Amino acid sequence: MHLSHQLDQLRQQIDQLDDQLLQMINQRATLAQKVAEVKIASGEDVCFYRPEREVNVLRRVMENNPGPTTDDGVARIFREIMSTCLALEKPLKVAFLGPEGTFTQQAAFQHFGQAIQTSPLASIDAVFREVTSQISEYGIVPVENSTEGVVTHTLDSFLKYPHVHICGEVVLRIHHNLMSCARQLADIKELVSHEQSFAQCRGWLDRYLPTIKRTSVASNGEAARLAAENPAIGAIAGNIAAKLYDVNILQQNIEDEPDNTTRFLVIGTQPVLATGNDKTSLLLSTDNRPGSLYDMLAPFSRHAISMTKIESRPSKQANWDYVFFLDIIGHKDDADVAAALSDLRDKVTISRVLGSYPTAVIGA
């Protein structure tokens, strides 16, 4: 059989499958609209987006995936289908640390899909305020980077905004790209980026562009915007910024650590039900006395609960008074976690569950 004829047959089969997929996607969308109608008719306080429901859908399709499509690839496809269907019920408004083109916006799209209304804000505090006032249903804020460590502004904001819950997490592999309207590296006279991006690319920059002036700006998105306006400027930013500001990528993946990853938190005001694979974040404080930290952590060991993170921050109530942020495996409603939290109460001065939420599904 002639090659062109074979290709034509295969493409016809693909076209037929595409038609079937299109029909089924719209059937799913129709059912989503009916779900919205039932919720509204119930007369109750309607919550259109249920994080635990969406996570369980993604986990189920990944478990049932026969291949050759990767599990992560299947999850990303269904993520966009669900995002589009949800937008037919009620588009989600999601605030993020702006401006547009930042990794935080990329994290928002990875978690919620593209069919959301994003609201770029100037500070982490502003994101918390927007969610607290329910102007946006959810917010996305960075909390830690594998290279640069914890984002203290995010942790401190939980002290200031007690009604905000953690509803999810996003793990994003950070790839830094050198971009410019210039045709080649030799035409760049100044580099602009966020200070953390400079730190994460220091080795590459010192090797290939050691004499070029480096100027820190508020965000990578802002850096890409400046590069779009001036061909003598090179920016360090992600793919989303290059597309948004139509800037050429001259060199990809210039980060020093290939596994450079940032973890983001999804914040909202609604608690999340258990999914069977969850984390719980806690804010704790204890008296300054010998053995107090040991007493605070002992209930987790006693109930065989794994702790994945602990950070201390000044309480801002008194000098040398600290609070602790902990991440543990499990949901607050799980029997062992609930028992540990109960044992903990008489050993601390502050005990607050910041949120129980599903572990990240879509990979970095």
ChimeraX attribute file (.defattr): number of C-alpha atoms within 10 A of each C-alpha:
attribute: neighborCount
match mode: 1-to-1
recipient: residues
	/A:1	5
	/A:2	6
	/A:3	7
	/A:4	9
	/A:5	10
	/A:6	11
	/A:7	11
	/A:8	11
	/A:9	11
	/A:10	12
	/A:11	12
	/A:12	12
	/A:13	12
	/A:14	12
	/A:15	12
	/A:16	12
	/A:17	12
	/A:18	12
	/A:19	12
	/A:20	11
	/A:21	12
	/A:22	12
	/A:23	12
	/A:24	12
	/A:25	16
	/A:26	13
	/A:27	12
	/A:28	15
	/A:29	20
	/A:30	15
	/A:31	13
	/A:32	20
	/A:33	18
	/A:34	13
	/A:35	15
	/A:36	18
	/A:37	12
	/A:38	12
	/A:39	16
	/A:40	14
	/A:41	10
	/A:42	9
	/A:43	8
	/A:44	8
	/A:45	8
	/A:46	12
	/A:47	11
	/A:48	17
	/A:49	17
	/A:50	13
	/A:51	20
	/A:52	18
	/A:53	13
	/A:54	16
	/A:55	20
	/A:56	16
	/A:57	15
	/A:58	21
	/A:59	17
	/A:60	12
	/A:61	14
	/A:62	20
	/A:63	10
	/A:64	9
	/A:65	15
	/A:66	10
	/A:67	10
	/A:68	8
	/A:69	11
	/A:70	12
	/A:71	19
	/A:72	16
	/A:73	15
	/A:74	17
	/A:75	23
	/A:76	19
	/A:77	12
	/A:78	17
	/A:79	22
	/A:80	18
	/A:81	18
	/A:82	22
	/A:83	21
	/A:84	21
	/A:85	20
	/A:86	22
	/A:87	19
	/A:88	15
	/A:89	19
	/A:90	15
	/A:91	16
	/A:92	19
	/A:93	18
	/A:94	26
	/A:95	30
	/A:96	32
	/A:97	23
	/A:98	24
	/A:99	20
	/A:100	23
	/A:101	25
	/A:102	23
	/A:103	29
	/A:104	26
	/A:105	25
	/A:106	20
	/A:107	26
	/A:108	24
	/A:109	18
	/A:110	19
	/A:111	25
	/A:112	21
	/A:113	19
	/A:114	17
	/A:115	19
	/A:116	18
	/A:117	13
	/A:118	20
	/A:119	19
	/A:120	20
	/A:121	16
	/A:122	13
	/A:123	17
	/A:124	22
	/A:125	18
	/A:126	17
	/A:127	27
	/A:128	27
	/A:129	19
	/A:130	21
	/A:131	24
	/A:132	21
	/A:133	11
	/A:134	13
	/A:135	14
	/A:136	21
	/A:137	18
	/A:138	27
	/A:139	30
	/A:140	28
	/A:141	28
	/A:142	25
	/A:143	17
	/A:144	19
	/A:145	19
	/A:146	14
	/A:147	15
	/A:148	14
	/A:149	10
	/A:150	16
	/A:151	16
	/A:152	14
	/A:153	14
	/A:154	20
	/A:155	19
	/A:156	17
	/A:157	17
	/A:158	18
	/A:159	16
	/A:160	12
	/A:161	14
	/A:162	13
	/A:163	15
	/A:164	23
	/A:165	25
	/A:166	26
	/A:167	26
	/A:168	26
	/A:169	23
	/A:170	24
	/A:171	22
	/A:172	22
	/A:173	18
	/A:174	23
	/A:175	23
	/A:176	24
	/A:177	24
	/A:178	27
	/A:179	32
	/A:180	32
	/A:181	22
	/A:182	21
	/A:183	13
	/A:184	11
	/A:185	16
	/A:186	10
	/A:187	14
	/A:188	22
	/A:189	16
	/A:190	17
	/A:191	23
	/A:192	26
	/A:193	25
	/A:194	19
	/A:195	15
	/A:196	15
	/A:197	22
	/A:198	20
	/A:199	14
	/A:200	20
	/A:201	20
	/A:202	16
	/A:203	16
	/A:204	15
	/A:205	20
	/A:206	11
	/A:207	9
	/A:208	10
	/A:209	18
	/A:210	12
	/A:211	11
	/A:212	15
	/A:213	12
	/A:214	19
	/A:215	14
	/A:216	15
	/A:217	14
	/A:218	15
	/A:219	24
	/A:220	28
	/A:221	28
	/A:222	23
	/A:223	27
	/A:224	33
	/A:225	20
	/A:226	21
	/A:227	29
	/A:228	22
	/A:229	13
	/A:230	13
	/A:231	18
	/A:232	18
	/A:233	23
	/A:234	32
	/A:235	32
	/A:236	31
	/A:237	30
	/A:238	24
	/A:239	20
	/A:240	17
	/A:241	27
	/A:242	24
	/A:243	13
	/A:244	13
	/A:245	18
	/A:246	16
	/A:247	24
	/A:248	20
	/A:249	21
	/A:250	15
	/A:251	14
	/A:252	15
	/A:253	17
	/A:254	19
	/A:255	23
	/A:256	17
	/A:257	15
	/A:258	11
	/A:259	13
	/A:260	18
	/A:261	18
	/A:262	23
	/A:263	22
	/A:264	25
	/A:265	23
	/A:266	23
	/A:267	26
	/A:268	25
	/A:269	18
	/A:270	17
	/A:271	17
	/A:272	21
	/A:273	18
	/A:274	19
	/A:275	19
	/A:276	13
	/A:277	15
	/A:278	21
	/A:279	26
	/A:280	24
	/A:281	25
	/A:282	20
	/A:283	21
	/A:284	21
	/A:285	21
	/A:286	19
	/A:287	15
	/A:288	11
	/A:289	7
	/A:290	8
	/A:291	9
	/A:292	15
	/A:293	16
	/A:294	10
	/A:295	15
	/A:296	19
	/A:297	15
	/A:298	16
	/A:299	20
	/A:300	20
	/A:301	11
	/A:302	12
	/A:303	16
	/A:304	13
	/A:305	15
	/A:306	13
	/A:307	17
	/A:308	11
	/A:309	11
	/A:310	13
	/A:311	14
	/A:312	16
	/A:313	15
	/A:314	13
	/A:315	15
	/A:316	12
	/A:317	8
	/A:318	8
	/A:319	8
	/A:320	10
	/A:321	15
	/A:322	18
	/A:323	20
	/A:324	19
	/A:325	19
	/A:326	19
	/A:327	19
	/A:328	20
	/A:329	19
	/A:330	26
	/A:331	24
	/A:332	24
	/A:333	13
	/A:334	12
	/A:335	11
	/A:336	18
	/A:337	21
	/A:338	15
	/A:339	16
	/A:340	20
	/A:341	18
	/A:342	13
	/A:343	17
	/A:344	20
	/A:345	14
	/A:346	13
	/A:347	21
	/A:348	16
	/A:349	12
	/A:350	16
	/A:351	19
	/A:352	14
	/A:353	17
	/A:354	23
	/A:355	24
	/A:356	27
	/A:357	28
	/A:358	24
	/A:359	20
	/A:360	19
	/A:361	20
	/A:362	20
	/A:363	14
	/A:364	17
